[in-house]
Amino acid sequence: MSVLCRVATIMTITSVSCLALPGCAPATTKAPAAKPAAASHDHGHDHDHDHDEPESFADGVEKLESLAEDLAKKLADNAGEAADDAVHDLGHLLEEVREFATKEKFAADVAVTVTGALDELEECFGKVDEAFHSAEEKADPAKALESVKERIEAAFKALKVKATGEDK
């Protein structure tokens, strides 16, 4: 189990809102212990996010998918810093969507599916972030994204079904 996955599991269990997600620590160090939501979450970027705040769980899922598509375009266009910022914005938006998910009155099995899909997105985008911040010269964020593309698509499919209530 990866360090990011373990951190995500611990944070989910303890219902901590501020997740140690993409870019919050260098990829070469161990993940820091979970911090409460009020703790500092600074990782060298300003917090003027390039996404609108979601108004609901479904809106958040839609915004997540749009931002993920934007990330792919930025990586394809070799827009390095802008793509890195998009990964960080995805991390913050994932936190917000997770908060909406905890407020939803999902049945237990649906809540497990939603949490699993959000965890999957967190891990996948974490791999992209690790590629951005890796000391290895051959680390390529675009290749990292491509390597987890199917996992991301499956997670979004699960989230959209739960957000809309439609089984597609």
Phi, psi and omega in degrees: 000130183290161179300316179299319180295317178297316179299316180298319180295314179299316182291323178295316181298319183270003178057037177276131184281324185273101184273141175282082187248175186338120171088357184280344177210149177299149183294342184272356180251162176288150180295141179289161176297153180300139178245150176296162183303328183283349182290157179299140180231042184271133176224037174086001178244148173290165185253029170274093187284150181274018179233151175282148178295134178289151180260347181200174176300310182299317178297319179297318178297317179298317180292323176300313182296319179297317180292325177295319177296321178296320178300313180301318179295317181295321177294320179296328181270006182057037178271072188313294185294321178296322178291320177299317177298322179297322177297317179295319177298321176300318179299315179292320178294323175301320177300315182294318179295321178298321178297316177297321181298323180290337179275340179292154178262057180288146170297158185305316181292325178291318179300321178296317179297314181297313180298317179298318180293319178294320176299319180297314178298318179300315180294316182296311180290334173297322178295322178294316180297319177301321179296323178295323188254011180285146176280348180285132180296326185275002177292124184232110181303324179296318177292323178298316179296316179299324183291340181245010185305312182295322178295319179295314180299318179295320179295316178296321178300315179297318181293318181295322178298318181287327181288324183262343182078009181255133173269113182254000000 
